[in-house]
Structure formats: C-alpha cells, structure tokens
C-alpha cells in the first residue's frame, strides 16, 4: 500500500479524460452531436435571458428565477461541453490538474445552486397558487434576491467542501479518469486512499444538499395539488396546473438523471456517463424549450421581440 500511495496528488500534474469508449469513426459524429446540443444551449438560454431582461411584462419573481436558471444552465454546460468537444479531436485528451480542479469546482457550484434554485421556484409556485392575494407581499424583490443569493452561496460552500475532499486524496500511478469531465466517482477510482470515510462524508454532504431541496419541492406540490383539486372549474384547474408543469418537467429531468447516475453501480461506467450527459448537457438544452413551449407569456414576449427586429430590418 505504501508503494501505491507513493505517487500522491502532489505529483499529479494532469489527468486523462477517457470519455466515451467508442471507435474513432464515431468521434466526428459525437463531436457534431455535442456541437449541436451546445449550440442549442447557447441559443436557448441566452435567448431566454434576453427575453426576460427586455420585456417589462416578465418582471416578476417567477421570471427572475427563470432568468437565473438559464444563467446557471448556460455556465455549467460551458464548463463541460468545450473541453469534451476538443477531446474528440486530440489523442492525448489531457486536462491539467488545475484545470480539472477548476472544472470540478465550477460544475459542482452551479449544479448544486440549480437544485436550490428549483426548490425556490417550487416555493414561488406554492405561494402563487395557494396564497395568490398575498403573492406580491410574500415574494418581495428582497426575498427573491435572498433566495437566489442563498442558492449560489450553498453551491459555493458545497463546491469548496467537495473539491477539497476530492483533490486532497492520494492518487495512484494511473491518471485516466473514466469520464468525459472531472467528476467525483471516476476521480475516486484513481485514489490509493481508503475511501470508506471519504464516501460516508461525501454521502452525508450530498444528503444534506439533496434532501432539503427535494422535501421543499414535494411539500410545495402537495399543497399545490390539494389547492388545485378544490378549484371547481376545469379551466381554472388547467390554468393552475399549466403554471407548474414546466417546473415539474425540469425537476423530473434533472433529479431523475442525478439519481440514476448515483444509483448506477461502478461496474457500469458507460451508463453513468449517459446519465451525466443528461443532466450536464441535455437538461440545459431542454429547459428553455420546456419553458418557452409551455408558457404563453414567454411565447408572446418572443413574438414581440422578433416583430421588433423585423421592423428594424
């Protein structure tokens, strides 16, 4: 054990991102697929932020949260996609130790912040449907700013803890990270350290992050469903549910992929990569589509913006 531990993290200068284990003939296809998805992420999320910032009618708490969701999606996908695409064209597929730490830190920060932000959005929908007359009082500008700032703060604290725990491990001679980005479990597999305590602490930290957000979302929707079922008119129920369906879709895709990835055994790394692909790139691509296709206000604002550009041209 002493020999294996001789090459610890202080001697590691870079890692190799193995990526997807496919033949070279599929690299171009995968590159084009990643490029298409990333282009849609850029277009969709920048477009959503532009619409929200330019249309005064969308100056509400719901769209304030949605604008921040687009910002988070844009940045954490940008931490992953460019490096993953460049690796399809290079043989070395290397990433520096500092680059790996930075990628891990930023991705963890934004993905955790998104979880807390989705919980804040669930609370916002709860107030809007269950206490509509007091909505403007409860969801003040100050509270909305505090909820968003708190989401980023929790993401930052979690990221600092997880990054410091992961990259202070002792690493063996192998530098090959069996993933397309620097993630916890693939990096842990390179360690010579006994991971029992590390895994317990990591699991506890993940539980502290995930459980409160999931509980807030579940309780909010229990009250929402109870309130909506009391509405007598079918049209009223449909309208109330329509304000929540987009958020539920986003939550389902993100948490479904996260749970699938962490429940996948280590002996199936390719399945874990597919799940990671879902929440690191597919979810940021789908979120603007879900909100724009299911939301009349966003569609109206988009039509207004396009008409304005046409009149200018």
ChimeraX attribute file (.defattr): number of C-alpha atoms within 10 A of each C-alpha:
attribute: neighborCount
match mode: 1-to-1
recipient: residues
	/A:1	7
	/A:2	7
	/A:3	8
	/A:4	14
	/A:5	16
	/A:6	14
	/A:7	17
	/A:8	17
	/A:9	17
	/A:10	12
	/A:11	13
	/A:12	16
	/A:13	12
	/A:14	16
	/A:15	21
	/A:16	22
	/A:17	23
	/A:18	17
	/A:19	18
	/A:20	18
	/A:21	10
	/A:22	9
	/A:23	7
	/A:24	10
	/A:25	8
	/A:26	13
	/A:27	16
	/A:28	13
	/A:29	12
	/A:30	16
	/A:31	18
	/A:32	14
	/A:33	13
	/A:34	19
	/A:35	16
	/A:36	12
	/A:37	18
	/A:38	23
	/A:39	12
	/A:40	19
	/A:41	27
	/A:42	19
	/A:43	14
	/A:44	21
	/A:45	27
	/A:46	17
	/A:47	15
	/A:48	25
	/A:49	19
	/A:50	14
	/A:51	22
	/A:52	20
	/A:53	15
	/A:54	12
	/A:55	16
	/A:56	10
	/A:57	12
	/A:58	16
	/A:59	12
	/A:60	16
	/A:61	20
	/A:62	18
	/A:63	20
	/A:64	19
	/A:65	20
	/A:66	23
	/A:67	21
	/A:68	17
	/A:69	25
	/A:70	23
	/A:71	18
	/A:72	23
	/A:73	26
	/A:74	22
	/A:75	18
	/A:76	21
	/A:77	24
	/A:78	19
	/A:79	19
	/A:80	21
	/A:81	21
	/A:82	13
	/A:83	17
	/A:84	21
	/A:85	20
	/A:86	11
	/A:87	21
	/A:88	20
	/A:89	13
	/A:90	9
	/A:91	7
	/A:92	12
	/A:93	18
	/A:94	19
	/A:95	19
	/A:96	13
	/A:97	18
	/A:98	12
	/A:99	15
	/A:100	20
	/A:101	18
	/A:102	15
	/A:103	22
	/A:104	23
	/A:105	23
	/A:106	20
	/A:107	25
	/A:108	23
	/A:109	25
	/A:110	26
	/A:111	22
	/A:112	24
	/A:113	27
	/A:114	25
	/A:115	23
	/A:116	27
	/A:117	24
	/A:118	24
	/A:119	24
	/A:120	23
	/A:121	27
	/A:122	26
	/A:123	18
	/A:124	19
	/A:125	24
	/A:126	23
	/A:127	20
	/A:128	20
	/A:129	19
	/A:130	17
	/A:131	13
	/A:132	13
	/A:133	11
	/A:134	11
	/A:135	17
	/A:136	14
	/A:137	10
	/A:138	16
	/A:139	18
	/A:140	13
	/A:141	14
	/A:142	9
	/A:143	13
	/A:144	20
	/A:145	15
	/A:146	12
	/A:147	18
	/A:148	21
	/A:149	14
	/A:150	16
	/A:151	22
	/A:152	21
	/A:153	16
	/A:154	19
	/A:155	24
	/A:156	19
	/A:157	14
	/A:158	21
	/A:159	22
	/A:160	16
	/A:161	13
	/A:162	20
	/A:163	21
	/A:164	13
	/A:165	15
	/A:166	19
	/A:167	19
	/A:168	13
	/A:169	21
	/A:170	21
	/A:171	24
	/A:172	20
	/A:173	15
	/A:174	13
	/A:175	18
	/A:176	18
	/A:177	22
	/A:178	22
	/A:179	22
	/A:180	22
	/A:181	26
	/A:182	23
	/A:183	21
	/A:184	17
	/A:185	17
	/A:186	19
	/A:187	21
	/A:188	20
	/A:189	17
	/A:190	18
	/A:191	24
	/A:192	20
	/A:193	19
	/A:194	11
	/A:195	14
	/A:196	9
	/A:197	10
	/A:198	15
	/A:199	14
	/A:200	11
	/A:201	14
	/A:202	18
	/A:203	12
	/A:204	12
	/A:205	14
	/A:206	14
	/A:207	12
	/A:208	12
	/A:209	18
	/A:210	15
	/A:211	11
	/A:212	14
	/A:213	19
	/A:214	18
	/A:215	12
	/A:216	18
	/A:217	22
	/A:218	14
	/A:219	14
	/A:220	21
	/A:221	18
	/A:222	12
	/A:223	14
	/A:224	22
	/A:225	17
	/A:226	11
	/A:227	16
	/A:228	19
	/A:229	13
	/A:230	9
	/A:231	13
	/A:232	9
	/A:233	10
	/A:234	11
	/A:235	10
	/A:236	13
	/A:237	16
	/A:238	12
	/A:239	11
	/A:240	20
	/A:241	16
	/A:242	14
	/A:243	18
	/A:244	18
	/A:245	15
	/A:246	20
	/A:247	20
	/A:248	15
	/A:249	14
	/A:250	19
	/A:251	21
	/A:252	13
	/A:253	16
	/A:254	23
	/A:255	15
	/A:256	14
	/A:257	22
	/A:258	17
	/A:259	11
	/A:260	15
	/A:261	21
	/A:262	13
	/A:263	10
	/A:264	15
	/A:265	11
	/A:266	14
	/A:267	8
	/A:268	9
	/A:269	17
	/A:270	16
	/A:271	15
	/A:272	23
	/A:273	18
	/A:274	15
	/A:275	21
	/A:276	22
	/A:277	19
	/A:278	20
	/A:279	22
	/A:280	24
	/A:281	22
	/A:282	21
	/A:283	22
	/A:284	29
	/A:285	26
	/A:286	21
	/A:287	25
	/A:288	28
	/A:289	18
	/A:290	16
	/A:291	21
	/A:292	19
	/A:293	11
	/A:294	17
	/A:295	15
	/A:296	13
	/A:297	15
	/A:298	21
	/A:299	15
	/A:300	14
	/A:301	20
	/A:302	19
	/A:303	13
	/A:304	14
	/A:305	15
	/A:306	12
	/A:307	12
	/A:308	11
	/A:309	10
	/A:310	9
	/A:311	7
	/A:312	7
	/A:313	6
